[in-house]
Amino acid sequence: MTNAFGRDALLDAFDRIGRAAVQAGTKLQIVVYGGSALMLASNFRFATEEVHISELPNPLPDWLARTVRDIAKQNHWDGDWFSGVGFHLSPLADRAADHLEFGTFPRDGTPPGLMVSVPSAEYLLALKLKAMRVTDPLRGEAERLDVLNLMRVVGISTPDEAIALLSRYFPISAASTEKQLFLLRNMSPEGGADAPQYPR
Amino acid sequence: MRPNTLAEAIEAISAGARHDVVLAGFVDTFDLATTNEERYGSIEHEPRLTGDQRLDALVGALAEYLAKQRRLGRVPPWAGDPARRLASPWFTTASPTDAMREYLTFASPAEFASRNIFTEERPLRRARGPRPAEK
């Protein structure tokens, strides 16, 4: 998407998918990761340019592919806006303990067709630490603020604590963390939210 | 919608869209292209200079870096224009410490460092990742 899309637009899209699922006589459960999870469930991220979803059926059933396409057309989003996760998730992440139910859709009290979960703050922080894109020329500043805010949310104040968290989810990555430690020690601590919350 | 070309991306930025979002979208366009011809076509035409010296240099670095990463075999000539180089160094992080400056100086790929942009060793990583290389 040329323009980042916001929370309300994504919630409306989920409403439509939920209604379409009901009409198709089914229920869909998805987990939303990355910036879109933060945008949905935090009080410190207000836009994202991509939605990463796990547990999508592959290929998408006709009713879902059609709905996703219609939403894209109406909102001028790219056709693949509702896309699978392109990064490695943790095999150690627990479906219940490391994820939170964000909500069911549609939100109008009619029977739900879509259940959306997001990763816990700890798991999301571990994913951010694994990628550690805080000095990227395009997304670095947003990533740095995400890491700072998530560290505050989970009560982590030192680089060593952050690496310990990373090792809980990604023990192989945590075996070689010189880069992460260096960046955590040297990145600016400025600019985080006053009272970051996730979930809000 | 994602910009189809780097020149289109700069037009969108000039019209007020966020440069990080638009350029990230362009990297997706480039990565999702099905042929190297298509990839080169997306960077071939020079984006207009914006007057934002960092952005103009970053766009030159981005074009050369993507072309070399994907082994297109050619870099668009405009990317080497002197206007695509910064007069003073830009470290792509807020309030860099001396240690961070040193780190980024050594980590930065040549396509960025040669333009006085000092960034991480694998910039422009996208969660989506590129399509497999063309045979």
Interface residues (C-beta under 8 A of the other chain):
Chain A: M1 T2 N3 A4 G34 A47 E49 E50 H52 H76 W77 D78 S83 V85 G86 F87 A131 R133 V134 T135 D136 P137 L138 R139 G140 E141 A142 R144 F182 N186 M187 S188 E190 G191
Chain B: M1 R2 P3 A9 A12 A17 R18 H19 D20 V21 V22 L23 A24 G25 V27 D28 L58 A61 T92 T93 A94 S95 P96 T97 A99 M100 Y103 L104 A107 F112 I117 T119 E120 P123 L124 R125 R126 A127 R128 G129
